[in-house]
């Protein structure tokens, strides 16, 4: 019933619903929150013990087109080089890239959808536009990452991404998305959204660690190997977690235990299952319950603020 409840043509323009910290309770009791947690949990379960290379390329036309869209956005970076400017961070050429991305958005969303689902394109477009950083602040953070997964959840709610495709969503689609947003962060020297300090996993992301720790269950790599730079580099194409550590080591200097204290602490956990369950608790507390992030989330007919029944 859930999957079919939205297929009338009454799609709506998504809007903000969490306008003050008092509204967080409304979000936590909503269909959207329940949907999102269930989706992330199911993605973890589907990708457990599977490396990126264990997953076949997508045959689902929607996911094929989604990957093609992401690769086109990467080409737009090449066509929009950073400009010379006095500020070290926040290269203003990002705003030109953002405008190009936004101009392509409607066409990309419409082309991705089969004929009978095309009316949903403008709800999906709202999340797509928020998946790659902020045009005004030239920053990127876990809220932008979350928007990409809300869009994926909307595709699932529209019956376009069956659970059998979940390993492909993680091992192929998300991997291509991560390549794109890292390229954006480096090319335009984007700032991290919000202040994180030593208590966060990473300046920009959370889900490569959560989903990536699930991939590593039963692998030859153990949590104690996290600070082993050579090993992380060797497996960066295989596992999202290793790629995230490799990236941190490329963009940060100094001892790993100092610049990535939380990840250093995780390397003391004995098993990936325990890492994964701990990161899920942390994701709920540090991302999904935080007003500065959730205030920007948009709600429509597919991702609904209505109370869960």
C-alpha positions as CSV (number, residue, x, y, z in Angstrom):
1,X,0.0,0.0,0.0
2,X,2.8,2.4,1.0
3,X,4.5,2.0,-2.4
4,X,1.3,2.8,-4.4
5,X,-0.3,5.5,-2.2
6,X,1.5,8.3,-4.1
7,X,0.8,7.4,-7.7
8,X,-2.0,9.8,-8.3
9,X,-0.9,12.9,-10.1
10,X,-1.2,15.1,-7.0
11,X,2.5,15.6,-6.5
12,X,3.4,18.8,-4.6
13,X,6.2,21.2,-4.4
14,X,8.3,20.0,-1.3
15,X,8.7,22.6,1.4
16,X,10.3,23.1,4.8
17,X,8.3,21.8,7.8
18,X,10.9,21.8,10.6
19,X,11.1,25.6,11.3
20,X,12.2,25.6,14.9
21,X,13.9,23.1,17.3
22,X,10.4,22.4,18.7
23,X,9.5,20.8,15.3
24,X,12.1,18.1,15.6
25,X,9.5,15.9,17.4
26,X,7.2,16.2,14.4
27,X,10.1,15.0,12.1
28,X,10.9,12.1,14.4
29,X,7.3,10.9,14.4
30,X,6.8,11.3,10.6
31,X,6.5,8.9,7.8
32,X,9.6,10.5,6.3
33,X,11.8,9.7,9.3
34,X,10.5,6.2,9.5
35,X,11.0,5.7,5.8
36,X,14.5,7.1,5.9
37,X,15.7,5.0,8.9
38,X,14.3,1.9,7.4
39,X,15.9,2.6,4.0
40,X,19.4,3.3,5.5
41,X,19.1,0.1,7.7
42,X,18.0,-2.0,4.7
43,X,20.9,-0.6,2.6
44,X,23.4,-1.6,5.3
45,X,21.9,-5.1,5.5
46,X,21.9,-5.5,1.7
47,X,25.5,-4.5,1.4
48,X,26.9,-6.5,4.3
49,X,30.0,-8.4,3.3
50,X,29.9,-7.1,-0.3
51,X,32.6,-5.0,-1.8
52,X,31.9,-2.6,-4.6
53,X,33.4,-5.1,-7.0
54,X,31.1,-7.9,-5.8
55,X,28.1,-5.9,-7.2
56,X,27.2,-6.1,-10.8
57,X,26.6,-3.0,-12.9
58,X,22.9,-1.9,-12.9
59,X,20.4,-3.1,-15.4
60,X,17.6,-1.0,-13.9
61,X,17.2,1.8,-16.4
62,X,16.5,4.4,-13.7
63,X,19.8,3.7,-11.9
64,X,21.7,3.6,-15.3
65,X,20.4,7.0,-16.1
66,X,21.1,8.3,-12.5
67,X,24.8,7.2,-12.8
68,X,24.9,8.9,-16.3
69,X,23.5,12.1,-14.7
70,X,26.2,12.1,-12.0
71,X,28.9,11.5,-14.6
72,X,27.6,14.5,-16.6
73,X,27.7,16.7,-13.5
74,X,31.4,15.6,-13.2
75,X,32.0,16.7,-16.7
76,X,30.5,20.1,-15.9
77,X,33.2,20.5,-13.3
78,X,35.8,20.1,-16.0
79,X,34.0,22.7,-18.1
80,X,33.9,25.1,-15.1
81,X,37.5,25.5,-13.8
82,X,38.1,27.4,-10.6
83,X,38.8,31.1,-10.9
84,X,41.7,33.1,-9.6
85,X,40.6,34.8,-6.4
86,X,42.2,36.1,-3.1
87,X,40.1,33.9,-0.8
88,X,41.7,30.5,-0.3
89,X,38.4,28.6,0.3
90,X,35.0,28.8,-1.4
91,X,36.0,29.3,-5.1
92,X,33.2,31.3,-6.7
93,X,33.3,29.2,-9.9
94,X,31.3,26.7,-7.9
95,X,28.3,29.0,-8.2
96,X,28.7,28.8,-12.0
97,X,28.8,25.0,-11.8
98,X,25.8,25.1,-9.5
99,X,23.8,27.1,-12.0
100,X,24.7,24.7,-14.8
101,X,23.7,21.7,-12.6
102,X,20.4,23.5,-11.7
103,X,19.7,24.2,-15.4
104,X,20.1,20.5,-16.2
105,X,18.1,19.3,-13.2
106,X,14.6,19.2,-14.6
107,X,15.7,17.4,-17.8
108,X,17.8,15.0,-15.8
109,X,15.0,14.1,-13.4
110,X,12.4,13.8,-16.2
111,X,14.6,11.6,-18.4
112,X,15.4,9.3,-15.5
113,X,11.7,8.5,-14.9
114,X,9.5,6.2,-16.9
115,X,6.6,7.8,-18.6
116,X,3.9,7.1,-16.0
117,X,6.1,8.5,-13.2
118,X,7.3,11.6,-14.9
119,X,4.9,13.9,-13.0
120,X,7.0,13.2,-9.9
121,X,10.0,14.9,-11.4
122,X,9.7,18.2,-9.6
123,X,9.5,16.5,-6.2
124,X,12.7,14.6,-7.0
125,X,14.3,17.7,-8.4
126,X,14.0,19.5,-5.0
127,X,16.2,16.9,-3.4
128,X,18.6,16.7,-6.3
129,X,19.3,20.4,-6.2
130,X,20.2,20.1,-2.5
131,X,22.5,17.1,-2.9
132,X,25.7,18.8,-4.0
133,X,26.3,21.7,-1.6
134,X,25.1,25.2,-1.0
135,X,25.4,27.8,-3.8
136,X,25.4,30.8,-1.4
137,X,27.8,29.4,1.2
138,X,29.9,27.2,-1.1
139,X,29.9,24.5,1.5
140,X,28.9,20.8,1.7
141,X,27.9,18.6,4.6
142,X,25.9,15.6,5.8
143,X,22.6,17.4,5.1
144,X,23.5,17.5,1.3
145,X,24.5,13.8,1.5
146,X,21.2,13.1,3.2
147,X,19.3,14.8,0.4
148,X,20.8,12.5,-2.2
149,X,19.6,9.5,-0.1
150,X,16.1,11.1,0.3
151,X,16.0,11.3,-3.5
152,X,16.9,7.6,-3.7
153,X,14.3,6.8,-1.1
154,X,11.7,8.7,-3.2
155,X,12.6,6.5,-6.2
156,X,12.0,3.4,-4.0
157,X,8.7,4.8,-2.8
158,X,7.8,5.3,-6.5
159,X,8.4,1.5,-7.0
160,X,11.4,2.3,-9.2
161,X,14.2,0.8,-7.1
162,X,13.4,-2.7,-5.8
163,X,15.3,-4.1,-2.8
164,X,17.2,-6.4,-5.1
165,X,18.9,-3.3,-6.4
166,X,20.0,-2.0,-2.9
167,X,23.6,-3.5,-3.2
168,X,23.9,-1.6,-6.6
169,X,22.7,1.6,-4.9
170,X,25.5,1.3,-2.4
171,X,28.3,-0.3,-4.4
172,X,27.8,1.6,-7.7
173,X,25.5,4.6,-7.5
174,X,26.8,5.9,-4.1
175,X,30.4,5.3,-5.2
176,X,29.9,7.5,-8.3
177,X,28.2,10.1,-6.2
178,X,31.1,10.1,-3.8
179,X,33.6,10.6,-6.6
180,X,31.6,13.6,-7.8
181,X,31.2,15.4,-4.4
182,X,34.9,14.8,-3.5
183,X,35.8,16.4,-6.9
184,X,33.5,19.3,-6.1
185,X,35.1,19.7,-2.6
186,X,38.6,19.7,-3.9
187,X,38.1,21.7,-7.1
188,X,36.2,24.5,-5.5
189,X,37.8,24.3,-2.0
190,X,34.4,23.9,-0.5
191,X,33.9,24.6,3.2
192,X,32.4,21.9,5.5
193,X,28.8,22.8,6.4
194,X,28.5,23.6,10.1
195,X,31.3,23.3,12.6
196,X,32.5,19.7,13.4
197,X,35.8,19.8,15.2
198,X,37.4,16.6,16.5
199,X,34.1,15.1,17.5
200,X,32.9,14.3,14.1
201,X,33.9,11.4,11.8
202,X,34.7,13.6,8.9
203,X,34.3,17.2,7.8
204,X,31.9,16.4,4.9
205,X,30.4,12.9,5.0
206,X,28.9,10.3,7.3
207,X,27.3,7.6,5.1
208,X,30.5,6.2,3.5
209,X,31.5,5.2,7.0
210,X,28.1,3.8,8.0
211,X,27.4,1.9,4.7
212,X,31.1,1.2,4.3
213,X,31.4,-0.5,7.7
214,X,28.6,-2.9,6.6
215,X,30.6,-3.8,3.5
216,X,33.6,-4.7,5.6
217,X,31.8,-7.3,7.7
218,X,33.6,-10.7,7.3
219,X,36.3,-9.1,5.1
220,X,40.1,-9.6,5.7
221,X,40.3,-6.0,6.9
222,X,39.7,-5.3,10.6
223,X,38.8,-2.1,12.4
224,X,42.4,-2.0,13.8
225,X,43.6,-1.5,10.2
226,X,41.9,1.9,9.8
227,X,45.1,3.9,10.4
228,X,47.1,1.7,8.0
229,X,47.4,4.2,5.1
230,X,48.8,1.7,2.6
231,X,46.1,-0.9,3.2
232,X,43.3,1.7,3.0
233,X,44.8,3.0,-0.3
234,X,45.1,-0.6,-1.7
235,X,41.4,-1.3,-1.0
236,X,39.9,2.2,-1.8
237,X,38.3,0.9,-5.0
238,X,36.7,-2.0,-3.2
239,X,35.3,-0.5,-0.1
240,X,33.6,2.9,0.6
241,X,35.1,3.1,4.1
242,X,38.7,2.6,2.7
243,X,38.1,5.3,0.0
244,X,36.9,7.7,2.7
245,X,40.0,7.1,4.8
246,X,42.2,7.5,1.7
247,X,40.5,10.8,0.9
248,X,41.0,12.1,4.5
249,X,44.7,11.3,4.3
250,X,44.9,13.2,1.0
251,X,43.3,16.4,2.3
252,X,44.6,16.5,5.9
253,X,48.1,16.6,7.3
254,X,49.5,15.5,10.7
255,X,49.0,12.4,12.8
256,X,45.8,10.4,12.0
257,X,45.0,10.2,15.7
258,X,44.9,14.0,15.9
259,X,43.0,15.0,12.7
260,X,40.6,12.1,12.8
261,X,40.2,11.3,16.5
262,X,36.8,9.6,16.2
263,X,38.0,7.3,13.4
264,X,41.1,6.6,15.5
265,X,38.8,5.6,18.4
266,X,36.7,3.3,16.1
267,X,39.9,1.4,15.2
268,X,39.8,0.1,18.7
269,X,36.4,-1.6,18.3
270,X,36.9,-5.4,17.7
271,X,34.3,-6.1,15.0
272,X,32.7,-4.3,12.0
273,X,29.2,-5.3,13.2
274,X,29.8,-3.4,16.4
275,X,31.3,-0.4,14.4
276,X,28.2,-0.5,12.1
277,X,25.6,-0.5,15.0
278,X,27.6,2.2,16.8
279,X,27.7,4.4,13.7
280,X,23.9,4.0,13.2
281,X,23.3,5.3,16.7
282,X,25.7,8.1,16.1
283,X,24.0,9.0,12.7
284,X,20.6,9.2,14.4
285,X,22.0,11.4,17.2
286,X,24.5,13.6,15.4
287,X,22.7,14.1,12.0
288,X,19.1,13.0,12.1
289,X,18.2,14.7,15.4
290,X,20.1,18.0,14.7
291,X,17.9,21.0,14.0
292,X,20.6,22.9,12.0
293,X,20.6,20.0,9.5
294,X,16.9,18.9,9.5
295,X,15.6,22.5,9.2
296,X,16.7,22.4,5.6
297,X,14.9,19.1,4.7
298,X,12.0,19.5,2.4
299,X,8.8,17.4,2.6
300,X,6.3,16.7,-0.1
301,X,3.9,13.8,-1.0
302,X,6.6,11.2,-1.5
303,X,8.7,12.1,1.5
304,X,6.0,13.1,3.9
305,X,5.9,14.9,7.2
306,X,2.6,13.2,8.0
307,X,2.7,11.2,11.3
308,X,3.5,7.5,10.8
309,X,0.4,5.5,11.1
